[in-house]
Amino acid sequence: MRSMAGAEVFCAIRSYLSTAAKHGTGKLDALTLAASGTPWMPEVA
C-alpha cells in the first residue's frame, strides 16, 4: 500500500473476502470465482 489507490483496492478485496466468508464461501473459492469472471455474490433475501 504505497498509495491511496492501492489502499482502496486492498480494502475492497478484504471486504469482499470477509463477506464471502460470513456466507460460508471460502476465501480461495471466492478469489477463484472472481478471477474466472463469475464473482461470488450473496443470495438475495
N, CA, C and O atoms as a Tinker XYZ file with bonds, in Angstrom:
   180  protein
     1  N      0.839000   -1.173000    0.000000    73     2
     2  CA     0.000000    0.000000    0.000000    64     1     3
     3  C      0.888000    1.241000    0.000000    63     2     4     5
     4  O      1.140000    1.849000    1.040000    81     3
     5  N      1.333000    1.584000   -1.143000    73     3     6
     6  CA     2.186000    2.758000   -1.243000    64     5     7
     7  C      1.412000    3.981000   -1.708000    63     6     8     9
     8  O      1.951000    5.087000   -1.772000    81     7
     9  N      0.155000    3.771000   -2.029000    73     7    10
    10  CA    -0.655000    4.900000   -2.467000    64     9    11
    11  C     -2.065000    4.738000   -1.930000    63    10    12    13
    12  O     -2.441000    3.669000   -1.449000    81    11
    13  N     -2.832000    5.795000   -2.017000    73    11    14
    14  CA    -4.221000    5.747000   -1.586000    64    13    15
    15  C     -5.005000    4.775000   -2.466000    63    14    16    17
    16  O     -5.865000    4.052000   -1.965000    81    15
    17  N     -4.726000    4.747000   -3.748000    73    15    18
    18  CA    -5.423000    3.821000   -4.653000    64    17    19
    19  C     -5.136000    2.370000   -4.270000    63    18    20    21
    20  O     -6.044000    1.540000   -4.289000    81    19
    21  N     -3.905000    2.058000   -3.927000    73    19    22
    22  CA    -3.540000    0.717000   -3.504000    64    21    23
    23  C     -4.250000    0.325000   -2.214000    63    22    24    25
    24  O     -4.689000   -0.815000   -2.061000    81    23
    25  N     -4.359000    1.265000   -1.298000    73    23    26
    26  CA    -5.048000    1.009000   -0.036000    64    25    27
    27  C     -6.536000    0.758000   -0.270000    63    26    28    29
    28  O     -7.133000   -0.095000    0.387000    81    27
    29  N     -7.136000    1.497000   -1.203000    73    27    30
    30  CA    -8.552000    1.318000   -1.512000    64    29    31
    31  C     -8.812000   -0.049000   -2.139000    63    30    32    33
    32  O     -9.810000   -0.696000   -1.823000    81    31
    33  N     -7.921000   -0.491000   -3.023000    73    31    34
    34  CA    -8.064000   -1.810000   -3.640000    64    33    35
    35  C     -7.921000   -2.896000   -2.581000    63    34    36    37
    36  O     -8.697000   -3.851000   -2.560000    81    35
    37  N     -6.935000   -2.754000   -1.707000    73    35    38
    38  CA    -6.725000   -3.718000   -0.635000    64    37    39
    39  C     -7.971000   -3.834000    0.231000    63    38    40    41
    40  O     -8.407000   -4.942000    0.543000    81    39
    41  N     -8.545000   -2.711000    0.620000    73    39    42
    42  CA    -9.732000   -2.724000    1.473000    64    41    43
    43  C    -10.931000   -3.331000    0.761000    63    42    44    45
    44  O    -11.725000   -4.032000    1.389000    81    43
    45  N    -11.080000   -3.080000   -0.534000    73    43    46
    46  CA   -12.197000   -3.653000   -1.283000    64    45    47
    47  C    -12.082000   -5.175000   -1.356000    63    46    48    49
    48  O    -13.076000   -5.883000   -1.189000    81    47
    49  N    -10.879000   -5.676000   -1.603000    73    47    50
    50  CA   -10.672000   -7.126000   -1.674000    64    49    51
    51  C    -10.879000   -7.753000   -0.303000    63    50    52    53
    52  O    -11.509000   -8.805000   -0.188000    81    51
    53  N    -10.362000   -7.125000    0.720000    73    51    54
    54  CA   -10.512000   -7.659000    2.080000    64    53    55
    55  C    -11.988000   -7.702000    2.484000    63    54    56    57
    56  O    -12.431000   -8.666000    3.108000    81    55
    57  N    -12.735000   -6.683000    2.139000    73    55    58
    58  CA   -14.161000   -6.647000    2.453000    64    57    59
    59  C    -14.914000   -7.738000    1.705000    63    58    60    61
    60  O    -15.768000   -8.410000    2.282000    81    59
    61  N    -14.603000   -7.919000    0.427000    73    59    62
    62  CA   -15.221000   -8.953000   -0.401000    64    61    63
    63  C    -14.979000  -10.335000    0.201000    63    62    64    65
    64  O    -15.908000  -11.135000    0.310000    81    63
    65  N    -13.745000  -10.615000    0.590000    73    63    66
    66  CA   -13.411000  -11.916000    1.165000    64    65    67
    67  C    -14.066000  -12.116000    2.526000    63    66    68    69
    68  O    -14.490000  -13.226000    2.847000    81    67
    69  N    -14.152000  -11.083000    3.313000    73    67    70
    70  CA   -14.784000  -11.175000    4.623000    64    69    71
    71  C    -16.275000  -11.479000    4.479000    63    70    72    73
    72  O    -16.811000  -12.321000    5.199000    81    71
    73  N    -16.934000  -10.803000    3.560000    73    71    74
    74  CA   -18.358000  -11.037000    3.333000    64    73    75
    75  C    -18.595000  -12.443000    2.809000    63    74    76    77
    76  O    -19.533000  -13.113000    3.241000    81    75
    77  N    -17.767000  -12.895000    1.892000    73    75    78
    78  CA   -17.907000  -14.250000    1.357000    64    77    79
    79  C    -17.742000  -15.277000    2.472000    63    78    80    81
    80  O    -18.491000  -16.252000    2.529000    81    79
    81  N    -16.778000  -15.070000    3.352000    73    79    82
    82  CA   -16.539000  -16.000000    4.452000    64    81    83
    83  C    -17.731000  -16.037000    5.409000    63    82    84    85
    84  O    -18.078000  -17.101000    5.921000    81    83
    85  N    -18.351000  -14.899000    5.651000    73    83    86
    86  CA   -19.518000  -14.848000    6.534000    64    85    87
    87  C    -20.698000  -15.623000    5.955000    63    86    88    89
    88  O    -21.578000  -16.068000    6.691000    81    87
    89  N    -20.711000  -15.780000    4.639000    73    87    90
    90  CA   -21.783000  -16.515000    3.969000    64    89    91
    91  C    -21.389000  -17.953000    3.666000    63    90    92    93
    92  O    -22.113000  -18.653000    2.959000    81    91
    93  N    -20.252000  -18.404000    4.191000    73    91    94
    94  CA   -19.850000  -19.796000    4.062000    64    93    95
    95  C    -19.018000  -20.133000    2.841000    63    94    96    97
    96  O    -18.779000  -21.310000    2.573000    81    95
    97  N    -18.575000  -19.145000    2.098000    73    95    98
    98  CA   -17.725000  -19.374000    0.939000    64    97    99
    99  C    -16.277000  -19.139000    1.337000    63    98   100   101
   100  O    -15.953000  -18.110000    1.930000    81    99
   101  N    -15.413000  -20.080000    1.018000    73    99   102
   102  CA   -14.006000  -19.956000    1.360000    64   101   103
   103  C    -13.345000  -18.813000    0.604000    63   102   104   105
   104  O    -13.773000  -18.437000   -0.488000    81   103
   105  N    -12.306000  -18.275000    1.199000    73   103   106
   106  CA   -11.616000  -17.139000    0.580000    64   105   107
   107  C    -10.998000  -17.518000   -0.761000    63   106   108   109
   108  O    -11.088000  -16.761000   -1.728000    81   107
   109  N    -10.373000  -18.685000   -0.816000    73   107   110
   110  CA    -9.758000  -19.120000   -2.068000    64   109   111
   111  C    -10.830000  -19.353000   -3.133000    63   110   112   113
   112  O    -10.629000  -19.014000   -4.299000    81   111
   113  N    -11.961000  -19.929000   -2.738000    73   111   114
   114  CA   -13.053000  -20.148000   -3.679000    64   113   115
   115  C    -13.575000  -18.818000   -4.223000    63   114   116   117
   116  O    -13.826000  -18.688000   -5.421000    81   115
   117  N    -13.735000  -17.842000   -3.346000    73   115   118
   118  CA   -14.221000  -16.524000   -3.772000    64   117   119
   119  C    -13.240000  -15.866000   -4.741000    63   118   120   121
   120  O    -13.653000  -15.279000   -5.741000    81   119
   121  N    -11.942000  -15.962000   -4.446000    73   119   122
   122  CA   -10.936000  -15.386000   -5.343000    64   121   123
   123  C    -10.905000  -16.111000   -6.687000    63   122   124   125
   124  O    -10.763000  -15.480000   -7.734000    81   123
   125  N    -11.037000  -17.438000   -6.654000    73   123   126
   126  CA   -11.041000  -18.215000   -7.889000    64   125   127
   127  C    -12.226000  -17.840000   -8.759000    63   126   128   129
   128  O    -12.083000  -17.656000   -9.968000    81   127
   129  N    -13.400000  -17.727000   -8.145000    73   127   130
   130  CA   -14.592000  -17.327000   -8.904000    64   129   131
   131  C    -14.420000  -15.926000   -9.504000    63   130   132   133
   132  O    -14.762000  -15.695000  -10.664000    81   131
   133  N    -13.897000  -15.010000   -8.719000    73   131   134
   134  CA   -13.705000  -13.642000   -9.206000    64   133   135
   135  C    -12.715000  -13.601000  -10.373000    63   134   136   137
   136  O    -12.924000  -12.875000  -11.345000    81   135
   137  N    -11.646000  -14.376000  -10.273000    73   135   138
   138  CA   -10.636000  -14.396000  -11.333000    64   137   139
   139  C    -11.159000  -15.047000  -12.602000    63   138   140   141
   140  O    -10.696000  -14.731000  -13.698000    81   139
   141  N    -12.125000  -15.958000  -12.462000    73   139   142
   142  CA   -12.666000  -16.639000  -13.640000    64   141   143
   143  C    -13.757000  -15.825000  -14.327000    63   142   144   145
   144  O    -14.249000  -16.216000  -15.386000    81   143
   145  N    -14.135000  -14.701000  -13.735000    73   143   146
   146  CA   -15.116000  -13.831000  -14.365000    64   145   147
   147  C    -16.536000  -14.028000  -13.861000    63   146   148   149
   148  O    -17.460000  -13.375000  -14.346000    81   147
   149  N    -16.724000  -14.925000  -12.886000    73   147   150
   150  CA   -18.049000  -15.139000  -12.303000    64   149   151
   151  C    -17.945000  -14.932000  -10.798000    63   150   152   153
   152  O    -17.939000  -15.905000  -10.044000    81   151
   153  N    -17.862000  -13.684000  -10.347000    73   151   154
   154  CA   -17.628000  -13.424000   -8.922000    64   153   155
   155  C    -18.759000  -13.936000   -8.050000    63   154   156   157
   156  O    -19.918000  -13.984000   -8.461000    81   155
   157  N    -18.386000  -14.320000   -6.824000    73   155   158
   158  CA   -19.368000  -14.751000   -5.845000    64   157   159
   159  C    -20.221000  -13.554000   -5.454000    63   158   160   161
   160  O    -19.709000  -12.452000   -5.256000    81   159
   161  N    -21.517000  -13.778000   -5.344000    73   159   162
   162  CA   -22.436000  -12.734000   -4.895000    64   161   163
   163  C    -23.329000  -13.340000   -3.820000    63   162   164   165
   164  O    -23.740000  -14.493000   -3.950000    81   163
   165  N    -23.642000  -12.594000   -2.758000    73   163   166
   166  CA   -24.529000  -13.139000   -1.735000    64   165   167
   167  C    -25.930000  -13.330000   -2.299000    63   166   168   169
   168  O    -26.364000  -12.602000   -3.192000    81   167
   169  N    -26.636000  -14.336000   -1.755000    73   167   170
   170  CA   -28.001000  -14.582000   -2.193000    64   169   171
   171  C    -28.896000  -13.447000   -1.756000    63   170   172   173
   172  O    -28.702000  -12.862000   -0.690000    81   171
   173  N    -29.882000  -13.139000   -2.587000    73   171   174
   174  CA   -30.840000  -12.085000   -2.271000    64   173   175
   175  C    -31.884000  -12.657000   -1.332000    63   174   176   177
   176  O    -32.433000  -13.733000   -1.575000    81   175
   177  N    -32.152000  -11.934000   -0.266000    73   175   178
   178  CA   -33.112000  -12.424000    0.744000    64   177   179
   179  C    -34.531000  -12.345000    0.264000    63   178   180
   180  O    -35.451000  -12.717000    0.993000    81   179
